[in-house]
């Protein structure tokens, strides 16, 4: 048995679901997509932050919670796109299944950024100071990873196994379905049902019973 440490992550499975699979801790799912434009990603993030700020102002006492939920779930709202990503034409793809990110994936990849909002929810004057420090540290680490990583992965993408890609690039790519598909009746069952009906008709003829009219 290999001595390398391993961890569990969700990979694509048959029938549109996911199954657990053991992979190397340092392994990354392969990606056929190029790195998305950093300008588009930056513009999309600014729009999302602006929307979150608007929700914070409009929703009053619950504004911080609403803004936090928006930032966590934003990338799973419109087939892997937040409001900002929809405007700038980029999307988040779950790499193991090559499908649009869902709310779970969005929550994992945006957890580091949502932590900044949580820090800001602390009582004043500690809250603003903690949020500023979190923005400096977490934002700096995430930005550095996006710049240096060949796929543009930040820490949240590592957790969620996702990648931000150009929406035009994946427009013609076949992706793995992640929703259950209704199963049709098997041909063998249809043939068995026909044989049963024919057997019943033969039995009625031999007994002299009238056959049911159709």
C-alpha positions as CSV (number, residue, x, y, z in Angstrom):
1,X,0.0,0.0,0.0
2,X,1.3,3.4,-0.9
3,X,2.6,5.5,2.0
4,X,1.5,8.7,0.4
5,X,-1.2,10.5,2.3
6,X,-4.5,10.6,0.5
7,X,-7.8,12.5,1.0
8,X,-11.4,11.9,-0.2
9,X,-13.0,14.1,-2.8
10,X,-16.1,13.9,-4.9
11,X,-15.7,12.6,-8.5
12,X,-18.1,12.0,-11.3
13,X,-20.2,8.8,-11.1
14,X,-22.6,6.8,-13.2
15,X,-26.3,7.8,-13.4
16,X,-25.4,11.5,-13.0
17,X,-24.3,11.4,-9.3
18,X,-21.0,11.6,-7.5
19,X,-19.0,8.9,-5.7
20,X,-16.2,9.1,-3.2
21,X,-12.8,8.3,-4.6
22,X,-9.3,8.3,-2.9
23,X,-6.7,10.4,-4.7
24,X,-3.3,11.7,-3.8
25,X,-3.3,14.7,-1.5
26,X,-1.3,16.7,-4.1
27,X,-3.3,15.5,-7.1
28,X,-5.4,17.9,-9.1
29,X,-8.2,16.9,-11.5
30,X,-7.1,17.4,-15.1
31,X,-8.5,20.5,-16.9
32,X,-9.0,20.9,-20.6
33,X,-9.8,24.6,-20.1
34,X,-7.3,27.5,-20.4
35,X,-6.8,30.1,-17.7
36,X,-9.6,32.7,-17.8
37,X,-8.8,36.4,-18.3
38,X,-7.9,38.0,-15.0
39,X,-9.5,41.3,-16.1
40,X,-12.8,39.5,-16.7
41,X,-12.6,37.8,-13.3
42,X,-11.7,41.0,-11.5
43,X,-14.6,42.8,-13.1
44,X,-17.0,40.0,-12.2
45,X,-15.8,40.1,-8.6
46,X,-16.3,43.8,-8.4
47,X,-19.9,43.5,-9.6
48,X,-20.6,40.7,-7.1
49,X,-19.1,42.7,-4.2
50,X,-21.2,45.7,-5.3
51,X,-24.4,43.6,-5.3
52,X,-23.5,42.2,-1.9
53,X,-23.0,45.7,-0.6
54,X,-26.3,46.8,-2.0
55,X,-28.0,43.9,-0.2
56,X,-26.2,44.8,3.0
57,X,-27.6,48.4,2.8
58,X,-31.1,47.5,1.6
59,X,-31.8,44.6,4.0
60,X,-31.2,46.6,7.2
61,X,-30.4,44.5,10.3
62,X,-30.2,41.3,8.3
63,X,-28.1,42.9,5.6
64,X,-24.8,41.3,6.7
65,X,-26.3,37.8,6.7
66,X,-28.0,38.3,3.3
67,X,-24.7,39.6,1.9
68,X,-22.8,36.7,3.3
69,X,-25.3,34.1,1.8
70,X,-25.1,35.9,-1.5
71,X,-21.3,35.7,-1.6
72,X,-21.3,32.0,-0.7
73,X,-24.0,30.9,-3.1
74,X,-23.4,33.4,-6.0
75,X,-21.4,31.1,-8.3
76,X,-24.2,28.5,-8.3
77,X,-27.1,30.7,-9.1
78,X,-27.1,30.8,-12.9
79,X,-25.5,27.6,-14.2
80,X,-22.1,28.3,-12.6
81,X,-22.4,32.0,-12.9
82,X,-22.9,34.8,-10.4
83,X,-24.4,38.1,-11.5
84,X,-20.9,39.5,-12.2
85,X,-19.7,36.4,-14.0
86,X,-22.9,36.5,-16.2
87,X,-22.1,40.1,-17.2
88,X,-18.5,39.4,-18.0
89,X,-19.0,36.1,-19.7
90,X,-17.0,33.8,-17.4
91,X,-18.3,30.8,-15.4
92,X,-17.2,28.3,-12.7
93,X,-16.8,24.7,-13.8
94,X,-16.6,21.7,-11.5
95,X,-13.6,19.9,-13.0
96,X,-14.2,16.2,-12.0
97,X,-17.6,16.3,-13.8
98,X,-16.9,19.0,-16.3
99,X,-20.3,20.6,-15.3
100,X,-21.4,24.0,-14.1
101,X,-20.8,24.6,-10.4
102,X,-23.7,24.2,-8.0
103,X,-24.4,25.8,-4.7
104,X,-22.2,23.3,-2.8
105,X,-19.3,24.1,-5.1
106,X,-19.9,27.8,-4.8
107,X,-20.0,27.6,-1.0
108,X,-16.7,25.8,-0.8
109,X,-14.8,28.1,-3.3
110,X,-16.1,31.3,-1.7
111,X,-15.6,30.3,1.9
112,X,-12.3,32.2,2.3
113,X,-13.9,35.4,1.0
114,X,-17.0,34.9,3.1
115,X,-14.7,34.7,6.2
116,X,-13.9,38.4,5.6
117,X,-17.6,39.3,6.0
118,X,-17.8,37.1,9.1
119,X,-14.9,39.0,10.6
120,X,-16.7,42.3,9.8
121,X,-19.8,41.1,11.7
122,X,-17.9,41.2,15.0
123,X,-18.9,44.1,17.4
124,X,-17.3,47.5,16.8
125,X,-14.6,48.6,16.9
126,X,-13.1,45.1,16.5
127,X,-15.2,44.2,13.5
128,X,-14.0,46.8,11.0
129,X,-10.4,46.2,12.1
130,X,-10.7,42.4,11.8
131,X,-12.4,42.7,8.4
132,X,-9.6,45.0,7.1
133,X,-7.0,42.6,8.3
134,X,-8.8,39.7,6.8
135,X,-9.1,41.5,3.5
136,X,-5.4,42.2,3.5
137,X,-4.3,38.7,4.4
138,X,-6.9,36.5,2.8
139,X,-7.4,38.7,-0.2
140,X,-3.7,38.9,-0.7
141,X,-3.1,35.2,-0.6
142,X,-6.0,34.5,-2.9
143,X,-4.9,37.1,-5.4
144,X,-1.3,35.7,-5.3
145,X,-2.5,32.2,-6.0
146,X,-4.7,33.4,-8.9
147,X,-1.7,35.1,-10.5
148,X,0.8,32.3,-10.0
149,X,-1.4,29.2,-10.7
150,X,-1.4,28.0,-14.3
151,X,-5.2,27.4,-14.1
152,X,-6.0,30.5,-12.0
153,X,-6.8,28.4,-9.0
154,X,-7.2,30.1,-5.7
155,X,-7.6,28.4,-2.3
156,X,-11.3,28.1,-2.7
157,X,-11.0,26.4,-6.1
158,X,-8.7,23.8,-4.5
159,X,-11.3,23.0,-1.9
160,X,-14.2,22.8,-4.4
161,X,-12.2,21.3,-7.4
162,X,-13.4,24.2,-9.6
163,X,-12.0,26.5,-12.2
164,X,-13.2,29.8,-13.5
165,X,-13.2,29.6,-17.3
166,X,-14.3,31.7,-20.3
167,X,-18.0,30.9,-21.0
168,X,-17.3,30.9,-24.7
169,X,-14.7,28.2,-24.3
170,X,-17.1,25.7,-22.7
171,X,-20.1,26.6,-24.9
172,X,-19.6,23.6,-27.2
173,X,-18.1,21.1,-24.7
174,X,-20.2,18.1,-23.7
175,X,-20.4,18.0,-19.9
176,X,-21.3,15.2,-17.6
177,X,-24.9,15.2,-16.4
178,X,-25.3,15.5,-12.6
179,X,-29.1,15.2,-12.5
180,X,-31.0,11.9,-12.4
181,X,-32.4,10.8,-15.7
182,X,-35.8,9.1,-16.0
183,X,-35.3,5.5,-17.0
184,X,-37.4,4.1,-19.9
185,X,-38.9,0.7,-19.8
186,X,-36.4,-1.9,-20.8
187,X,-37.1,-3.7,-24.2
188,X,-36.9,-7.1,-22.5
189,X,-39.8,-6.1,-20.3
190,X,-41.9,-5.0,-23.2
191,X,-41.3,-8.4,-25.0
192,X,-42.2,-10.3,-21.8
193,X,-45.4,-8.4,-21.5
194,X,-46.3,-9.1,-25.1
195,X,-45.6,-12.9,-24.6
196,X,-47.9,-12.9,-21.6
197,X,-50.7,-11.2,-23.5
198,X,-50.3,-13.7,-26.4
199,X,-50.4,-16.6,-23.9
200,X,-53.6,-15.4,-22.4
201,X,-55.3,-15.0,-25.8
202,X,-54.3,-18.6,-26.8
203,X,-55.6,-20.0,-23.5
204,X,-59.0,-18.2,-24.0
205,X,-59.3,-19.6,-27.6
206,X,-58.6,-23.2,-26.5
207,X,-61.2,-22.9,-23.7
208,X,-63.7,-21.4,-26.1
209,X,-63.9,-18.1,-24.3
210,X,-64.5,-15.0,-26.4
211,X,-61.4,-12.8,-26.8
212,X,-61.5,-9.3,-25.5
213,X,-62.2,-6.8,-28.2
214,X,-59.9,-3.9,-28.6
